[in-house]
Amino acid sequence: MYLDKSKKVLIKIGSSLIVDKKGKPKRKWLAALADDIKFLIKQKKEIIIVSSGAIAMGSKYLKLKRNELKLDKSQAVSSIGQIELMNFYKKIFNGKGIKVSQILLTLDDTEQRRRSLNAKRTIDNLLSMKVIPIVNENDTTATSEIRYGDNDRLASRVAQITGVDCLILFSDVDGLYKKENDANKLIKIVKKIDNKVEKFATNKKNYFGSGGMKTKLEAAKICQYAGCYMVIANGTYLNPIKNLIKKNNCTWFLPLSTKLDARKKWIIGSISPKGEVLVDEGAINALKNEKSLLPAGVKKVTGNFSKGDHILIKKNDGKIFARGLSSFSSSEIEKIKGLHTSNIKKILGYSSKSEIIHKDDMVKV
């Protein structure tokens, strides 16, 4: 099984697995998971956890109804729930001889290259000290515009940044089905996520969940381009990892053969593009031949973005062709689109790069 090949493993745990519908922590389940993790550690695997549950535990502590909380109030509740959640992990894991730490990330911590490298360095240092990082979104400061919104995508982004070999997304189902919850229609292996595969995804969510199967497929795309195995598996069992190893009744997403360097992996894994440019067929043909995107090929600019931001390159039919880091702001591109590079200085009034997006800062999708 693919888990055997993996040295660094990330385990994503949803709220419904760690907390019951009343908000009460599932001690027996987490203790069994800790035994599984100890089993993996003995195999010399490094473990990272992305865990939900803070808002659910905070709601329980304050005796509030989770599904009635608005964003601003859920942020306050999360600040209380984080303490409850980490105390829960610490008590259970310390009892098994496992040390843990807490890391809270905002969207910008992964979308800004320098900050993502800082997050990677911190996690690597913790792993070198035999400490398991427990990662969650920093709900206390996130807004609706700058948040992951679900821990599936957060987990895949952390997996990509830290060079994880395998991401385990524990869910309340066995995996991706051709027909919802039909055991005979479980898809065991997905080599590439195309339109056919995406049609199998529903957005059904559980009581606590913020993401459905569609967000899991988005996470799988990031993992595949990052060269990381990903599996959607049923985590409702006790000892869910040993159950996964024993039964292998799940959906595996295999890495794509495309070899990308760390910078391009980071670009392709971006969750929050700031804008987009629509380009003509001539530009598309040039990009297919590994050329940079020049102003002459740009027809339309959408969004308000700055130099260095991640943007999408779209074809005439509106489909995404590539992603990249813009060498110009959206207002600058608006002025020079459709023009030859020799006109850039004359139009903008200063010297700048000749490419809208350099080929080294671009990844075709």
C-alpha positions in Angstrom: 0.0 0.0 0.0 1.1 3.6 -0.7 1.3 4.4 3.0 4.2 1.9 3.3 6.3 4.1 0.8 5.7 7.3 2.8 8.1 8.7 5.3 6.3 11.9 6.1 2.5 11.5 6.7 -0.1 14.1 7.4 -3.4 13.1 9.0 -6.4 15.4 8.7 -9.1 14.9 11.4 -12.5 16.5 11.0 -14.7 17.8 13.9 -17.2 15.0 13.6 -14.5 12.4 14.3 -13.1 14.0 17.4 -16.3 15.5 18.8 -19.8 14.1 19.1 -22.9 16.0 18.1 -23.2 17.4 21.7 -19.6 18.7 21.4 -18.2 16.2 23.8 -14.7 15.0 23.0 -14.4 11.3 21.9 -11.6 10.2 24.2 -11.7 6.5 23.3 -11.4 7.3 19.6 -8.5 9.7 20.0 -6.7 7.3 22.4 -7.0 4.6 19.7 -5.7 7.0 17.0 -2.7 7.8 19.3 -1.9 4.1 19.4 -2.0 4.1 15.6 0.3 7.1 15.5 2.7 5.4 17.9 2.7 2.4 15.5 3.7 4.7 12.6 6.4 6.4 14.6 7.9 3.0 15.4 8.2 2.6 11.6 10.3 5.8 11.6 7.5 7.9 10.0 7.2 11.6 10.7 3.6 12.7 11.5 1.8 16.0 11.1 -1.9 16.4 12.2 -4.4 19.0 10.9 -7.3 18.9 13.3 -10.7 20.6 13.4 -12.8 20.8 16.5 -12.0 24.1 18.2 -15.3 25.8 17.4 -17.3 22.7 18.3 -15.5 22.4 21.7 -15.8 26.1 22.3 -19.5 25.9 21.7 -19.8 23.1 24.2 -17.8 25.0 26.8 -20.0 28.1 26.4 -23.2 26.0 25.9 -23.9 27.6 22.5 -25.4 26.0 19.4 -22.7 25.6 16.8 -24.9 25.9 13.8 -26.3 29.2 14.9 -22.9 31.0 15.2 -22.0 33.8 12.8 -18.4 34.3 11.7 -17.5 37.1 14.2 -18.9 35.1 17.2 -17.4 31.8 16.0 -14.0 33.6 16.0 -14.4 34.3 19.7 -15.7 30.8 20.4 -12.7 29.4 18.6 -10.3 31.2 20.9 -11.7 29.3 23.8 -12.1 26.0 21.9 -8.4 26.0 20.8 -7.5 25.7 24.5 -9.9 22.9 25.0 -8.8 21.1 21.9 -5.1 21.2 22.6 -5.6 20.2 26.2 -7.5 17.2 24.9 -4.7 16.2 22.5 -2.0 16.9 25.1 -3.6 14.7 27.8 -4.3 11.8 25.5 -1.0 11.9 23.5 1.2 12.6 26.5 -0.3 9.5 28.1 1.0 7.5 25.1 4.5 9.1 25.3 3.9 11.4 22.3 4.7 15.2 22.5 2.6 17.6 20.6 2.6 21.3 19.7 0.1 23.8 18.3 0.4 25.7 15.0 -2.3 28.1 13.9 -2.2 29.3 10.3 -4.0 32.0 8.3 -4.5 31.9 4.6 -1.7 34.4 4.0 0.7 32.1 5.9 0.6 29.7 2.9 -0.3 32.1 0.1 2.7 34.4 0.7 5.9 32.6 -0.3 8.1 33.9 2.5 5.6 33.1 5.2 5.0 29.6 3.8 8.7 29.0 4.0 8.7 30.1 7.7 5.8 27.8 8.4 7.7 24.9 6.8 10.8 25.7 8.8 8.9 25.6 12.1 7.2 22.3 11.3 10.5 20.8 10.2 12.2 21.8 13.4 9.3 20.3 15.5 9.6 17.0 13.6 13.4 17.0 14.2 12.6 17.3 17.9 10.2 14.3 17.7 7.2 16.5 18.3 4.0 16.2 16.4 2.7 19.6 15.1 -1.1 19.9 15.4 -2.2 22.5 12.8 -5.5 24.3 12.6 -6.7 27.5 10.8 -6.4 30.6 13.0 -10.2 31.2 13.1 -9.8 34.0 15.6 -8.4 36.4 12.9 -9.7 34.9 9.7 -12.4 36.7 7.8 -14.8 35.4 5.1 -12.5 36.8 2.4 -9.2 35.5 3.8 -9.8 32.1 5.1 -9.4 28.5 4.0 -13.0 27.7 5.0 -12.3 24.0 5.4 -9.4 22.0 6.7 -9.3 19.7 3.7 -7.6 22.4 1.6 -5.6 23.6 4.6 -4.3 20.0 5.0 -3.3 19.7 1.3 -1.6 23.1 1.4 0.4 22.1 4.5 1.2 18.8 2.8 2.5 20.6 -0.3 4.6 23.1 1.7 6.2 20.6 4.0 6.9 17.9 1.4 4.6 15.3 2.8 4.6 11.9 1.1 1.0 10.9 2.0 -2.0 12.9 3.1 -4.7 10.9 4.9 -8.1 12.7 4.8 -10.3 10.9 7.4 -14.0 11.2 6.6 -17.3 9.6 7.6 -17.4 7.6 4.3 -15.0 5.1 2.8 -14.1 7.4 -0.1 -15.3 8.7 -3.5 -18.3 6.8 -5.0 -19.6 6.7 -8.5 -23.0 6.7 -6.8 -23.4 8.2 -3.4 -22.6 5.8 -0.5 -23.0 2.7 -2.8 -20.3 0.3 -1.6 -20.2 -1.4 -4.9 -19.4 1.9 -6.6 -16.4 2.9 -4.5 -13.6 4.2 -6.7 -10.3 2.7 -5.4 -7.7 4.6 -7.4 -7.8 8.0 -9.2 -4.9 8.8 -11.4 -6.1 12.2 -12.7 -9.1 14.3 -11.6 -11.0 15.2 -14.8 -14.6 16.3 -15.4 -15.8 12.8 -15.1 -14.3 12.3 -11.7 -15.6 15.7 -10.5 -19.1 14.8 -11.4 -19.0 12.1 -8.7 -18.4 14.6 -6.0 -21.3 15.9 -3.9 -21.1 18.8 -1.5 -23.0 17.0 1.3 -21.6 18.0 4.7 -22.0 16.5 8.1 -23.2 18.3 11.2 -19.9 20.0 12.0 -18.2 19.9 8.6 -17.4 22.9 6.5 -16.4 21.0 3.4 -17.8 18.2 1.3 -16.4 15.8 -1.3 -15.8 18.7 -3.7 -13.3 20.3 -1.3 -11.6 16.9 -0.9 -11.1 16.8 -4.7 -9.6 20.3 -4.6 -7.2 19.0 -1.9 -6.4 16.0 -4.0 -5.5 18.2 -7.0 -3.0 20.1 -4.9 -1.5 16.8 -3.6 -1.2 15.3 -7.0 0.7 18.2 -8.5 2.9 18.3 -5.3 3.9 14.6 -5.9 2.0 13.5 -2.8 -0.3 10.5 -2.4 -3.7 11.3 -0.9 -6.3 9.0 0.5 -9.9 9.5 1.5 -10.7 6.9 4.2 -13.3 6.2 6.8 -12.1 7.5 10.1 -15.1 6.6 12.2 -13.6 3.2 13.3 -11.4 2.8 16.3 -7.7 2.6 15.2 -8.6 4.1 11.9 -5.1 3.9 10.5 -4.7 0.2 11.2 -8.1 -0.3 9.7 -7.0 1.6 6.6 -3.8 -0.6 6.4 -5.7 -3.8 6.9 -8.7 -3.3 4.7 -7.5 -0.6 2.2 -11.2 0.1 1.5 -10.7 3.7 0.4 -10.0 6.0 -2.5 -6.3 6.7 -3.3 -5.2 9.7 -5.5 -1.9 9.0 -7.1 0.7 11.7 -7.7 1.0 13.0 -11.3 4.3 12.2 -13.0 4.9 16.0 -13.7 8.1 17.0 -12.0 7.9 20.5 -10.5 10.4 22.4 -8.3 9.4 23.7 -4.9 8.5 27.2 -6.2 6.1 25.8 -8.9 4.6 23.4 -6.4 3.8 26.3 -4.3 2.2 28.2 -7.2 0.1 25.3 -8.4 -1.1 24.7 -4.8 -2.3 28.2 -4.3 -5.8 28.3 -2.8 -6.6 32.0 -3.3 -5.6 33.6 -6.7 -5.9 37.3 -6.7 -7.1 37.8 -10.3 -6.9 36.6 -13.8 -6.0 37.5 -17.4 -7.8 36.3 -20.5 -5.4 35.6 -23.4 -5.6 35.0 -27.1 -4.8 31.8 -29.1 -1.4 33.2 -30.1 -0.4 33.5 -26.5 -1.7 30.0 -25.7 0.4 28.5 -28.4 3.4 30.4 -27.2 2.8 29.1 -23.6 2.5 25.6 -24.9 6.0 26.0 -26.3 7.4 27.0 -22.9 7.4 30.8 -23.6 6.6 33.6 -21.2 3.3 35.5 -21.3 3.8 38.9 -23.0 1.5 41.9 -23.0 0.5 41.5 -26.6 -1.4 38.3 -25.9 -3.5 39.7 -23.1 -7.1 40.6 -23.9 -8.8 41.2 -20.6 -7.8 41.7 -16.9 -10.0 40.7 -14.0 -9.5 41.5 -10.3 -7.4 43.9 -8.3 -3.9 42.5 -7.7 -0.3 43.6 -7.1 3.0 42.7 -8.6 4.1 39.2 -7.4 0.5 38.0 -6.7 -0.7 34.7 -7.9 -3.1 34.9 -10.9 -4.9 32.7 -13.4 -4.3 32.6 -17.1 -7.6 31.8 -19.0 -8.3 30.8 -22.6 -11.1 32.3 -24.7 -13.6 29.7 -23.5 -13.0 30.8 -19.9 -11.1 27.6 -19.0 -8.0 27.9 -16.8 -4.8 27.2 -18.8 -2.1 28.1 -16.3 -1.3 29.8 -13.0 1.6 32.1 -12.3 3.1 35.1 -10.5 2.4 38.4 -12.1 5.3 40.8 -12.9 2.8 43.7 -13.0 -0.1 45.0 -11.0 -3.6 44.7 -12.5 -3.7 48.4 -13.2 -0.4 48.2 -15.1 -1.5 45.3 -17.2 -4.7 47.1 -18.1 -2.6 49.9 -19.6 -0.2 47.7 -21.6 -2.4 44.8 -22.6 -2.4 44.0 -26.3 0.8 46.1 -26.9 4.3 45.1 -27.9 6.8 45.0 -25.1 8.7 47.9 -26.7 5.9 50.2 -25.7 5.9 49.3 -21.9 8.3 52.1 -20.9 6.5 54.7 -23.0 3.1 53.8 -21.5 4.0 53.3 -17.9 6.7 55.9 -17.8 9.4 53.6 -16.3 11.4 50.6 -17.2 10.1 47.2 -16.1 10.1 43.5 -17.1 8.9 42.6 -20.5 6.8 39.6 -19.5 3.4 39.7 -17.8 4.3 36.3 -16.3 7.8 34.7 -16.8 7.9 31.1 -17.8 9.8 30.2 -14.6 6.9 31.7 -12.5 4.2 29.8 -14.4 2.6 26.3 -14.2 0.3 24.9 -16.9 -2.7 23.0 -15.4 
